[in-house]
Amino acid sequence: MSRIRQHVRGTRRLATAGVAVTAATLLAAALSPTAQAAPRPTRAAAVEHAAAALVAHASGLGLGAAQTTRVKDVIVDEDGSQHVRYERTYRKLPVLGGDFVVHLGPDGHYRGANRATRAAIAPPSTTPEVSAPKAAGLAVNALRAAHPGERLRQVAAEPRLVVDALHGAPRLAWRTDAAGLDPLGNPVARTVLTDARSGARIDAWDAIETVTGDGRSLYGGTVPLETTQSGSSYQLKDPTRGNTYTGDAANKTDLCIFGICISRAPATLFTDADNHWGTGSTADRSSAAVDAQYGTDETWDYYKNVHGRTGIAGDGKGSYNRVHYGNAYNNAFWDDSCFCMTYGDGDGTTFGPLVALDVAGHEMSHGVTSTTAGLTYSGESGGLNEATSDILGTMVEWYANNSSDPGDYLIGEQIVRPGFGQKALRYMDRPSKDGNSADYWSSSVGSLDVHYSSGVANHFAYLLAEGSGAKTVNGVAYDSPTYNGSTVTGIGRDKVGKIWYRALTVYMTSSTDYAGARAATLDAAKDLYGAGSAEYSAVAAAWSAVNVN
């Protein structure tokens, strides 16, 4: 998921710099009949405050005359603190690793920033010595090498000049997206970063980020659905959740080069005569659609009701789902270019239809990551990207509280078939049970596939939620060890979800690694529960238990 592997308020700071505020003063102010809380800043006000901060602190933020910035995301806390996330360009070229988050107090005063890189963004030249066709050819070769023995067809590549500030000193690079179709007609894609002066490969990663009517679903039983009446029939479109809808891809596939699609598989909107959808069987094509729409609903509700985020991008707009994509396609993926979720039917031997609830939560959380921290999909940041989807997708499953698909710390357990050889894709309590994932951090973790390096953060999240040792949770037996032999006491999954979400949206950047994730989650725990809280200490202990210190 993304590419399925294995063969698929708490305490706030109450003083600004130089101003001492006593508890008695605060209490008196709160009890005063004339006391009135300052209005919470709007998003527009936060952007205005941040723009002033960029001017005043340009040097500290590494901004120069050749650079421009663009607001990517805005968060305003309940106490009025503001966090504005930026992307930047250098001489009109996107800067990979140029993102940063500006933090402001309730009064709009600058508090500091998180930057993906502190290196000076001033490459020697913006004129490439390696041609675009050469970069495209290198990327196509890399895509074919990533799929040995497969006769890929309709392969194409699109190179774009960027400034790479993620891998050492900033330099001019070609970011090339290569895509094609495998022998079954299913999409494959790879992004390759090439030094535009020497032609050396800098990095490469997979680019598909993969896993009131009612409906009888494949995995979740009979579930409620908000639909739209159209004449005498009903559409599987939810007007209460941004008009999110589900369509039938008719077992076709896309031919796209990341946002430029020569053809795209259809999403023919599902309709029904009586507003009772599906039969719970794959024989009825709308059964998978019920699962997909239900997964979208629960993910939307989780982010809105738990984190105050309305829609994947936080803008109230819905996405859409395509089911029955490809030919026996063993995958599901989120695609930023269409702002949509896509589900294959599986081959029936290894996987069934990939429309399970935690798969939906996982894939749509890739969309949240893309519109916030933008964690680069390689190295340790790529592992954190995948772990974010596993962690928050798991939280969606627990949030749904569906007795037909109860919450657990197993990833994709509903979709696996006996031919897979395991009962789940991944295991959060002891990730190495899948035969490939890392339980603990080491200096080599960043060289693993991102689905396996994610194990460190997944293990951290489980330990933080449930604690170490053997136990049974919601009918599933777990036994989670620790690297340092410590005993970790859990703080509950609800707090874990809140800490991880705040760390992702406020403190992480595109280059965050495991050490950075520790710092980000500690900052988040401090914001939510206080620096001296049990939650703050538990975050530190859980990271140490997976050897992130």
N, C-alpha and C positions, 0 to 999 in steps of 0.2 A: 504494500500500500504505500503509495507513491509508487515505487516498483516493488511488488510483493516479492520478498526474498524467501529463502529456504526452498527454494524452487518455486513465490508471489512477490466601632471605628474606633478604631480603637484609639490608642493614645497618639496624640499628635504633638509636634513640637509647639510650644506655646510662647516662644519668644523669638523675635528677629534679632539680627546682629546688633549688639550694643544696647538692647533694651531688656531690662529685667522685668519680668511679670510675675508677681507673687500669686499664690493660690487664693489668698484673701482678696486681692484686687480683682481677680477673675470672678470669684464668687459674688462679690459686691456688685460688680457690673452685671452679672447674670440676673441678680435679684432686683436690680434697679427697675422701677416701673417705666423709666424713660429709655432703658437700654433697648437697642434695636440692632439686630445682626446686619452686617453689611451684606448687600445682595451678592449672590454667588456670581462670579464672572461668567460671561458667555464665552462660547468658543471663539467668536469674533474678537472679543476683548483679549482673550489669551493670545491669539495670533498677533494682535496689535502690540501687546506687551513684549512678546517674544521678538518681534521685528525691531523694537527699540533696543532690546538686549543684544541683538546681533550687531547693531551699530556700535553700541557701547563696549562690547566685548569681542569685537571682530578678531583682534590679535590672539586672544586666548582660545578662540574657537578655530583658529587656523584659516580664517577667511581672508581672501585677497581680492584685488580688483578684477582678476580674470575669472572669478568664481561667481556663480549664481546659486540661489537656494530655492527649494520648493517645499511647502508644508505638506507632509505626508499624513500626519495623524495628530489629533489634539485630545488630551484628557484633562478634565477639570475635576479635581477631587471635591468631596463634600465640604471640606473646610475652605475651599476656594483656591488651593494650590493648583498650579497649572503646569502641564508638561506638553511641550510642543515638539514634535518629531520632524526633522528635516532630511531631505536628500539634497545633494549638491552636484553641480557640474563644474568642469574646468574648461574654459574656452569652448563652451557648448557641448562638451563630451561628458556623458554620465561618469561619475566617480564611484567605482565599486569600493565600498568601505569609507565613503565620504559622509555617511549618514551620522547624525547626532541628535540628541534630545536635550532641549533647553528646559531647565526646571526653574519655576518662578513661584514666589510666595503668593498668598491671597491678595496682597496689595500690588502684585505685578512686578515686584523687585526681583532681580536676578539672584538665584541661589547657586547655580552651577550647571554643569552639563555632563552628559555621557557621550563620548565620541568613539566611533568604531576604530579610528586611528588617530594618533597624535602626530603622525609624520606630516611634514610640510608638503602640501599638494602642489607641486611645481615640477612636473616631468621635464626633462631636457628639451623635448620636442613633441609636437603633435602631428608631425609628418611621418607616416609609416615607411619603413624600408622593406617590409614584407607586404606584398600585394594582397588585396582582398580575395582574389581567386586562389592564391596560395593558401591563405588561412582557411578558406572554405574546403579546399582539398584535404588539408590536415584534419579538419573536423570530421569530414566524411570518413576518412581512414580510421579515426578514433571510434566513430560510431560502429563501423563494421568490425573493428577489433573487439568491441565490447559485446558483440553477438557472433562469436566464432561458430562456423559451421552452418549459419543461417544465410540463405540467399535473399538478402534484403532487396527491396525494389522501391522505385519512385523515391530514391534518396536525394535530398537536396539540402543546401546549407545557406544560411544567411549570416555573413560576418558584419559586425558593427564595431566601430572604434570606441574604446572606453579608456579611462584612466584607472589602472588597477592599483588601489591603495590597500589591498587586503594581504598581499604577499610581499612584505618587505617595502623597500623604498618605492614610492609611487612611480609608475612607468606607463607608457603608452602600450595598449594591448588590443588585440582583436578578441571580442567575445562572439563566438560563432555558435549558433544554434543549428544543429543538424538533426534531421528527422527523416523517417521513412516508414515502410511497412514490412512486417515480418512475413514469413511464408503463409501464415494464416490470414494475412490482411490486417493484422493489429498494429497499432502505432508503436514505434520505438523512437527515442530521442535522446540526444546527449549535447550538453553545452561544453565547449572547449575554450579555454582561455590561453591565448598564444601571445608571446612577446612580439610586439609589432616591429621591433628593430632586429632581433636575432632569429625569430621564428621558433624559439624554444617553447615547449609546452609549459605553461605555468600551473594549470589545474584543469580538471575535467570532472563533470558530474552528470548523473542522469537528470533529465530535465522534465520528466513527467512525475509530478509529486503525487506518488502513490503512498489502501486500502481504507354544516355539520351533518357529514355523512359518516360512514364507517367502512373499514376495509378489513378483509381477512388476509393477513400478511403471511409470508413464508416463515418468519422467525419470531414475530412479536405477538401472535394471536390476533384477535379482533381489536382494532385500534380506531379511535375517533379521527375524523378528517374534516377540516374546513374546506369547502369547495365553492365553486361559483356556478350559479344556475345560468344557463344560456338557452332560452326558449324552453323546450320540453325536456332537455337533457342537462347533464351536469359536467363541468370541467374539473379536472384534478389541478386546480389552481386555488391558492390560499390567499384571499384578499386581506386577511388579518396579519399576514407575515410577509408583507412586501410583494404580494402576488407571486410568491414562489410557486413553481409548477413542475410537473413531471411529464416527460414525453418519451415516446418509443423511438429508439434509434434504428429499429428495423434491421439489426445485426449488420449495419454498415459502419464504416470508420471514417475518420477525418484524414485529410491530406493538408497539413498545415506546416508552416515554418514560423511557429510562435507568433501568433497574432495575425499572420497573413495566410489565410486559408484559401487554397485553390478550391477545395470542397470540404464541407463539414457534414458529418452524419446528421440526419434529420432529428428533430425532437418533436415529433407529431404528438400534440397534446392528447392525453388520454381523456376520453369522455365515457359517460355511463348514463343509462336511462333511469335508474332508480336510486342513485346515490349510495348504493351498496357495492363496494368495489372488491374484486378479487374473490378467489375461492380457497386461498391458502395452499394452492398447488401450482407448480410450474407450468401445468397445462394451460392455465389462464395467464396470459401475458400481463394482465393488470395486477396480479399478485405481487410481482417484484416491484411494480410501481407503487403499491401501497407501502411496502417497506421503505422505499426511497423517500417518498413524501413524508412518512412518519419520522424517519431519521432526520430530515430537514427540519420538521416541526420541533422535535425535541432539542435539536442543536440550537435552533433559533431561541427557544424558550430558555435554555440553560444560560446562554450568553446574556440574554436580556434580563432575566430574573435574578441571576446570581451576580453578574458582573456589570449590569447596566449598559450593555452593548447591544444596540438594536441593529441586527443584521451583521453579516460577515465583515463588511467594511465599516460598520458603525454609522452608516448613513441612512438606515431604514429601508434600503433597497433589497429586494429578494434576489436569490440566485435561481437556477433551475437544474433539474436532474434529467439525465438521459439514461434509460435502462435498455437492456438487450443490445449492448454495443459490441460489435466485432463478432468473431467466430470462435466460440468456446474460450472467450477472453478471460484469462485468470488474473484480472486486475480491476482496480477502481482507482480513479484519480480526480483530483481537483485541477482545473485549468483556469488560470487567471485571465487568459485571452477571451474566454467566453463567459467568465464568471459563473462556471457551472460545474456540477458533479456528474461524473460518468461512471457507469457500472457495467462490467462484463457479466456474462452468465456462468462463467467457470466452465471447466471441462467435464464436470460431473464425477470425476474420479479423484482429483486432488482437491478441488473446490467446487462448491455449489455457487449459485448466484451471489455476488459479492455485495448484497444490499443490507447486510446486518447493521444494527444500530451503532455499534462502536466503530464500524468501518465508516459510516456516514459522519459520525463525530470526529473521527480521525482526519478524514479527507477535508472536511469543511474547516477544520482547525488549521490546515495548511493555508487556507485563504485568510484566516485571521493573522497568522504569522506573516504572510506576504504583505498585508496591509498595515502591519505594525513593525516589529523588529526586523523583518526581512532577513532572517538568519540564512547565510549563504549555505547552499546545499552540498557542501563538501567539508572534509575534515571534522574537527570537533563541533563547529557551528552547525554542520549538516546533521550530526548525531543529535544535537539539541533541537534542531528543527523537527526531526522525526519523533524524538521523545516528547516534544510539546504536543504533537498530534496524538501520540499514545496516551499521554497523561490526561489531556483535556477531553479526548474521545472517551476515555474510561470514565471521567467525571460525568459526561453526558449520559452514559449508560446507567450509572448510579442515580443520576438525577431523574431519569425517566421512571424508575421504580416499577418496571414492568415484570410481572410475575412469570411471563412466558420467556423473558430474556433478562434474568436477574443480574444485578450489578456484580462484577468480579474484577480481578486484576489479570485476566487473560485477554489477549488481543486476538480478535477474529475467531473466537472459539465456535461461533455458529456456522461459519462458512466452510470449515475444514471437513474433509471426508476421510474415510478410513485409509484411502490411498496416500494421504499426506504423511501418515506415520506418527503424528503427534496430535494432541487434543486442542492445540492453539497455535497461532503464528508466533506469538511471543509471550513471555511470562515475566511479569514485573517483579515478583518476589525473589526470583533467582533467574535472571535473564539467560544464563548459560545453559539452562535446560533445553533451549532450542538447538544446541550444538554449535552455535556460532557467536552469540552475543556476549558482550563483556559484562561481568558482574561489577568490576572495579576499574577505576581509572589507572592507566599507565601511560608512559610516554609514547606508546605505540597505538593507542586507541584511535588517534586521528587518522591513521592509515587504514582503518577498517571501513567496510561499507557502512554507510550512514545508518542502515537498519540494524546493524550490530553494535556500532559505537553508541547508539541510543540507549543501550542497556544500562549504562552507568547512571544516567538521569532517571530512567524508569525505576531502577533499583532504589535510588535516593527517594523518589516519590512514594514508593511503597513503604519503605522504612519510616518515612516521615508520617505517613498516614496511619499505618498499622503497627509499626514497631518490629523488632527483630524476633527470631525464634519461630517455633512451630505453633500454629493456631489454625482454627477453622473460622472463616468469615463468610457468612451468607451461604453456608453449605459447601464451600470449597476449601480444601486443605492447602495451607501454605507453610513454607519453612524457609525463612529469609535469614541468611548468614550476614556477618559483617567482616570487613577486611581487617579491622584492628581488634577483633574479639570483643568489642563493646556490646552492651545491651542498650538498644535504642527503644525509647517509649514513644509511641505514636501520638499525634495530636488530632487525628481525624481527617478524613479525606476532604471535607468541606473547606477546612482551613488550608489544606495543601493546594486545592484548586485556586483559592483566592490569592495565595502567595505566588503561585506560578504565573497566574494571569497578570498580576501587577508587575512582577519582574519582567515578563515578556513585553508588556505594553509601555512600561515606563523606563526601565533600566537597560534592557538588552539592546544590542545593536547588531548589525549584519555580521560582525566579526567576533561576537561573544564566544569564548571557549568555556571549558569546564570551570576553570578558575574564575572567569568572569560570571558564570552562572551562579557560583557560590556567592560572590559579592552581590549580584543582583537580587537573589532571593533573600539574602540577609537584609539588604536595604528594604525590600518589600515587607519582610516580617517586622522590621523596625517601624515602618510606616503604619502598618495595620495593627500591631499589638504592642509596640514599644521595645526599646533596645534592651531592657532588662527582663523581658517577658520570657515565660517558659517556651513560647513558640519560637522566639529568636534563638534561644539556646538549642532547641530541638533541631532547627534547620542546620545549625553549625555541626551538631552531633551526627545528623544523618549524612551530611556531606563527608565528614571524616570517616564514617563507616563505609563509604565507597571509595576511600582514598583520595578525596579531593579536599585539600587542606589550604 
